[in-house]
Amino acid sequence: ETGVTQSPTHLIKTRGQQVTLRCSSQSGHNTVSWYQQALGQGPQFIFQYYREEKNGRGNFPPRFSGLQFPNYSSELNVNALELDDSALYLCASSLDRTNTEAFFGQGTRLTVV
Amino acid sequence: AQSVTQLDSQVPVFEEAPVELRCNYSSSVSVYLFWYVQYPNQGLQLLLKYLSGSTLVESINGFEAEFNKSQTSFHLRKPSVHISDTAEYFCAVSEMDSSYKLIFGSGTRLLVRP
């Protein structure tokens, strides 16, 4: 059984650029959620995919978009990066959309300069 | 809208002392409740959860939490802490709606001193 893996682990981008973050879900899990964790704060829900369909979105602008693939891996895309996008981005996978046992990856640390 | 409040940003405690980390939530519908732990430079790990049934839930490493519906609380306790318990602890809720998204509190840093 493999865990949730995210890539890359660290990333530095310039304001205005675009970034793609990737997440491989745990074997057997069909639900992936993305969270943004700013320094010193709790994770904030970005969106969730269940069986390749988006079934929830948090209070983030449209420049945050995502995708879930048939193998249930996922990616998070952020366009027109802003300084405030600097954060730890966490991916969580679950057996189903109820998230009663969500497993988190180690995150991608994004720094926007 | 649901929200989670963790009033204590940091809790310093001596090794082998008891500790309580407080969590209160607000929601108009039924919820699931969770405690996650985050060690430095790592993701979150599920510590324990309340879904239904007994209001007292326990983890394998000695933590326990009690769901109190009337006070909308889910405080985390441990009777005797270890140095290795030093970490950030997050309380989270999910409403039983279409997405079951996790809403997290701002976290409490537990600092265990020798």
Interface residues (C-beta under 8 A of the other chain):
Chain A: V4 S33 Y35 G40 Q41 G42 P43 Q44 F45 Q48 N55 G56 G58 L90 A92 R97 T98 N99 T100 E101 A102 F103 F104 G105 Q106 G107
Chain B: V4 Q6 Y32 Y36 N41 Q42 G43 L44 Q45 L46 K49 L51 F90 A92 S94 M96 S98 S99 Y100 K101 L102 I103 F104 G105 S106 G107
